[in-house]
Amino acid sequence: MEWNEFGYVWPQITSVTPSRFLTGNPENYTNVHINGTGFGPSMRQLRERLGPTTSAKPPEQVLLLGQVSCSDLVHVSDTLLLCRVVRAPTSAAVSVTVSGLSATVSMLQLATRPSVDTATLTAGTGAPVDGGFGVTLRGSFGWKPADVLEVNIGGRTTPSWTWISPSVIQAVAPPGFGQSAAVEVKLTNGQSSGTAVFISYDVAQVHRMVPDVLLPNVGNITVQILGRNLPPDASMLGSIRVA
């Protein structure tokens, strides 16, 4: 790297760490490292090279991560910049400008909205209405566990889930009922996968009713229904028709 008080070489960006961001996420990304060359000398380096009384000043650096300005920019050396952004980038571009000379590269990977492609039950467990069985979700779920806000099945939050990778989540099903319990994943940026993938709980079986004989034209009779895989609570029950 060659520089003097009259000008600097063109900057180059070689890597950004971290390089994966969740768009719209409100968290601050501290200690983002931008590596490269041509970021200019520090004041100490200028004095060492040009003498302690030099009038030369370190160059001004302007850094944009995906169109988001970098606050608290720290010029560590000619090859390293540190910064903090107050919100996630909105594009893949990284731009560094040093004394009017700019370099822009596409180095960021962005996640916006989650998606659930498949939901597979753990083999051999069935899908009891009391829940507790495993469900493996495959799709797109941000870049890290903290990006996921919640996992819902049949409109109910799962009691637990484990983020395995950006494409796999293993969840424990909550109590549920029916053949079309929608699976939904929500991220911390407020985005939802929607409810286009479903799982089926074990089919309900009615064994008998008490009383099992009803007189015609007599209403307001309490009927007890006994069986298997019935809804675990009344909020899941749609309607009952006695024919």
C-alpha positions in Angstrom: 0.0 0.0 0.0 1.4 3.4 -1.1 0.1 6.7 0.1 1.3 10.3 0.7 -0.3 13.6 1.6 -1.5 14.1 -1.9 -3.6 11.1 -2.6 -4.5 7.4 -1.9 -4.9 4.2 -3.9 -8.4 3.0 -4.8 -10.0 1.0 -2.0 -10.9 -2.7 -2.3 -13.2 -4.8 -0.2 -12.3 -8.5 0.3 -14.8 -9.7 3.0 -17.5 -8.6 5.4 -18.2 -10.4 8.7 -21.0 -11.0 9.5 -22.3 -11.1 5.9 -25.8 -12.5 6.6 -28.6 -10.3 7.8 -32.3 -10.5 8.5 -34.0 -7.6 6.6 -36.2 -5.5 8.8 -34.8 -6.9 12.0 -34.5 -4.1 14.6 -31.4 -5.5 16.4 -28.1 -3.7 16.2 -25.3 -5.5 14.4 -22.2 -4.5 16.4 -18.6 -5.2 15.3 -19.2 -5.6 11.6 -15.7 -6.2 10.1 -14.9 -4.9 6.7 -11.6 -6.3 5.4 -9.8 -5.0 2.3 -7.1 -2.6 1.2 -6.8 1.1 0.5 -8.8 2.3 3.5 -6.1 4.9 4.2 -3.5 5.4 6.9 -4.2 6.4 10.5 -2.8 9.6 11.9 -0.1 7.6 13.7 0.9 6.0 10.4 1.0 9.4 8.7 3.3 10.8 11.3 5.6 7.8 11.2 5.8 8.1 7.4 5.8 11.9 6.9 7.2 13.2 10.2 5.6 14.3 13.4 4.8 17.8 12.1 3.1 16.8 8.9 -0.1 18.7 8.0 -1.6 15.7 6.3 -4.8 14.3 7.7 -6.2 10.8 7.6 -8.8 10.3 4.8 -12.5 10.3 5.5 -14.2 7.0 5.1 -17.9 6.5 4.3 -19.3 3.1 4.6 -22.7 1.8 3.4 -23.9 -1.8 4.2 -26.8 -2.5 1.9 -27.8 1.2 1.7 -27.6 1.5 5.5 -25.1 4.0 6.8 -22.5 2.7 9.2 -22.5 4.5 12.5 -19.6 4.6 14.9 -17.2 3.8 12.1 -13.7 2.9 13.4 -10.7 3.1 11.1 -8.4 0.4 12.5 -5.9 0.2 9.7 -5.5 0.5 6.0 -7.0 -3.1 5.7 -9.7 -3.1 8.4 -12.8 -1.0 9.3 -15.2 -1.7 12.2 -18.7 -0.4 12.3 -22.2 -0.7 13.8 -25.4 -0.4 11.9 -28.7 0.5 13.6 -30.9 -1.7 11.3 -30.3 -4.6 8.9 -29.2 -3.9 5.3 -31.8 -3.8 2.6 -29.5 -4.8 -0.3 -26.5 -7.0 -0.9 -24.1 -4.1 -1.8 -21.2 -3.0 0.4 -19.7 0.4 -0.4 -16.6 2.1 0.9 -15.6 5.6 -0.1 -12.1 6.9 0.9 -11.2 10.5 -0.1 -13.7 10.4 -2.9 -12.6 7.0 -4.3 -15.2 4.3 -4.0 -15.5 0.6 -4.2 -18.8 -1.4 -4.2 -19.3 -5.1 -4.1 -22.2 -7.5 -3.6 -21.2 -9.5 -0.5 -24.3 -9.6 1.8 -26.8 -12.4 2.0 -30.3 -11.2 3.1 -33.3 -13.1 4.5 -36.7 -11.4 4.5 -39.7 -13.7 4.8 -39.6 -17.3 6.2 -41.1 -20.2 4.2 -42.3 -23.6 5.2 -41.9 -26.1 2.4 -42.6 -29.4 4.2 -43.7 -30.6 7.7 -42.9 -34.2 8.5 -44.0 -36.1 11.6 -41.5 -38.1 13.5 -41.8 -41.7 12.3 -43.7 -44.1 14.5 -45.2 -41.6 16.9 -48.5 -40.9 15.3 -50.1 -37.5 15.9 -52.1 -37.7 19.1 -54.4 -34.8 19.9 -52.6 -34.2 23.2 -49.5 -33.2 21.1 -46.0 -33.8 22.2 -44.9 -35.5 19.0 -42.0 -34.3 16.8 -42.4 -32.3 13.6 -39.5 -31.5 11.3 -40.0 -28.3 9.2 -38.0 -27.6 6.1 -37.9 -24.3 4.4 -36.2 -20.9 5.0 -35.9 -19.7 8.6 -33.5 -16.8 8.9 -29.8 -17.1 9.5 -29.6 -18.0 13.2 -31.8 -19.3 16.1 -32.5 -15.7 17.4 -34.1 -14.8 14.0 -37.1 -17.1 14.8 -39.8 -15.6 17.0 -42.2 -18.5 17.2 -43.5 -21.7 15.6 -47.2 -22.3 15.4 -49.2 -25.5 14.5 -52.9 -25.3 14.2 -52.9 -21.7 15.5 -51.2 -22.7 18.7 -47.6 -22.0 19.7 -45.4 -25.1 19.9 -44.2 -25.8 23.5 -40.6 -26.1 22.2 -38.6 -26.0 18.9 -35.0 -26.3 17.9 -33.4 -24.3 15.1 -31.1 -26.8 13.4 -30.0 -24.7 10.4 -31.4 -21.9 8.1 -33.4 -24.6 6.4 -34.5 -27.0 9.2 -36.5 -26.6 12.5 -37.5 -29.4 14.7 -40.6 -28.6 16.7 -42.7 -30.4 19.4 -46.4 -30.2 18.4 -48.9 -28.6 20.7 -52.3 -30.1 21.5 -54.5 -30.0 18.4 -57.3 -31.5 16.4 -58.3 -32.1 12.8 -56.8 -33.0 9.4 -55.6 -29.6 8.4 -53.5 -28.0 11.2 -51.6 -25.2 9.5 -47.9 -24.8 10.2 -46.5 -21.3 10.6 -43.1 -19.8 11.4 -42.7 -16.1 12.4 -39.4 -14.2 12.4 -38.3 -11.4 14.7 -38.7 -8.9 11.8 -42.5 -9.5 11.9 -42.6 -11.6 8.8 -44.7 -14.8 8.6 -44.4 -17.9 6.4 -48.2 -18.0 6.0 -50.2 -21.1 6.5 -49.9 -23.1 3.3 -48.5 -26.3 4.8 -50.5 -28.6 7.1 -50.2 -31.6 9.3 -53.0 -34.0 10.4 -53.7 -35.1 13.9 -55.0 -38.6 14.5 -58.5 -39.1 13.3 -61.2 -38.8 16.0 -63.2 -42.0 16.8 -66.6 -41.9 18.5 -67.3 -45.1 20.4 -70.7 -44.2 22.0 -72.9 -41.5 23.4 -74.6 -41.2 26.8 -77.5 -41.3 26.6 -77.6 -43.3 23.4 -81.3 -42.9 22.9 -82.8 -39.5 22.3 -86.5 -38.8 22.2 -87.9 -36.7 19.3 -88.7 -33.1 19.9 -86.9 -33.0 23.2 -84.2 -30.3 23.4 -81.6 -29.1 25.9 -80.3 -32.5 26.6 -76.6 -32.9 27.6 -75.0 -35.7 25.6 -71.7 -37.2 26.6 -69.5 -38.4 23.7 -66.9 -41.1 24.4 -64.2 -42.1 22.0 -60.5 -41.6 21.0 -58.6 -38.6 19.6 -61.4 -36.2 20.6 -60.5 -32.5 20.9 -58.5 -31.9 24.0 -60.5 -28.8 24.8 -63.7 -27.2 23.7 -62.0 -24.3 21.8 -61.0 -26.8 19.1 -64.5 -28.1 18.6 -66.4 -26.8 15.6 -69.8 -28.4 15.7 -71.5 -31.7 16.5 -74.3 -33.1 14.4 -76.4 -36.0 15.8 -78.2 -37.7 13.0 
